[in-house]
Amino acid sequence: MGFGQSGWFTALLEQEVAEHQPLVDARAPGSPRARARTHVRMVLHDSGLLYGTPEQVAASEGMTREEQLSLAVLRTLVRLALDLADISGLGPERRVERITILFAVWSGHLRLAETLQTTLRRTGALPRRSVRRLETLLEDRAMSLGADPLYGLLLHNGAAYVDAQLFAHLALAAWLHKALGLQQARRRLAVAARQKALLVEVLTALACSERPPTPAARRAILRQVDSLGLPAPVGPALRARVKEVFHEQPDLNVLVRPVRSLPLRRFILQQTVLASMVEGRRSPPELSFLRALARALRIAPETLKEIEGEVAEFYAENRSVLDVFTVRENAASLGEEWVGSMQRTLDDGARALVVEARMMGELSVFLGKLAIGQTLTPDERRRMRLELIDLAKAIPALAAFAAPGGLLLLAALAKVLPFSILPSAFQAPRRPALPAEVAPADGAVRLAHPGDAPPR
């Protein structure tokens, strides 16, 4: 049972409560609060939520990868709540109902939490309509940060970590005191909102460190800021500051001055390093930004290198999960900015490839086969690669096609490059005529059809 099905959240809670194994060391020496904090750090590290992404994401038929990831986060939080209940000495009674109320508080809907708690005390059961309302709110919250993965910021992981910390604090307070005061909950929610706002400013500054963001990128970032649902006055103030960062880099020393605790300082640097890695490259301005941020956070260069190593290892092991919020499988979802950049970079090479292929009979045949989705034999692939290598010697821009995997690149680029890469039999003319010395008499560049004889 998953998102969109009535009762999915209660079913998730009931399953986790039924399968929960009581902690063996729940009564170990030390105060419950100290043991709980130690346990929270261990769970966040072991589960992957230290970087905001659970390492164990169960695949479920009919669910998107984003939904699977979001449910994995919720399950991890439920298990953490049950562990903290054991450490706090909370009995097994009404754990499903208590955790339901806890999630209402965690999501920031304190009136809904109060309604749930009041009805439970009065009737001994939770109101179904209010529980269904909570399910809808959790669905919206879970999916809000998955939008605009290319133009926006890598906010999902940082926000998930902040939320996990917030949830642990709320659970511990609720279980130790057998109830959670709404005033205390408001303070915790406000702290989490400020932490998210600070992370947004830092990540926006990183995104703007190389060049000013395009209008599309600005709109996407602002949409992500809105999707955080930060309360007033934090949300509106953050939106205004982000707009300022679009035009001028902030003073990092001033920006991170309120950050005192070492764990929070490391968290901000970890998330910024992670965001710098997901594009597959890090420019000199981005590297300079990271060093400046580390200095502002009072983190030594050696520690920065250590954090980079830790984050790189995590990213390498969990890239498929992180890529849910950074890349997509088909070129269409890459966005007009990425496609336009690829067109400008490779268009000349593609046109040259068409012209040169016309002079090399076999290559034109192979290109024609790829264009219509036919598969080349191993011998054809070998011969095509040899011809591409010869072309790359004369036209450096074509080296990418000759590299391992270049044939797949040729087929993929047919979907995003100008159609000049395709044989004319498969497309209508779209470009001006090439110079007379390389163009046929009618001014159109043509490649041979796969069934034609190679030109002499």
Helices and strands as residue ranges (DSSP letters): H 8-19, H 32-47, G 49-51, H 65-88, H 95-106, H 110-123, H 128-143, G 144-146, H 155-177, H 182-207, H 215-227, H 234-247, H 252-255, H 262-277, H 284-296, H 301-317, H 319-322, G 323-325, G 331-334, H 335-359, H 361-371, H 378-394, G 396-398, H 399-402, H 406-413, G 419-421, G 424-426
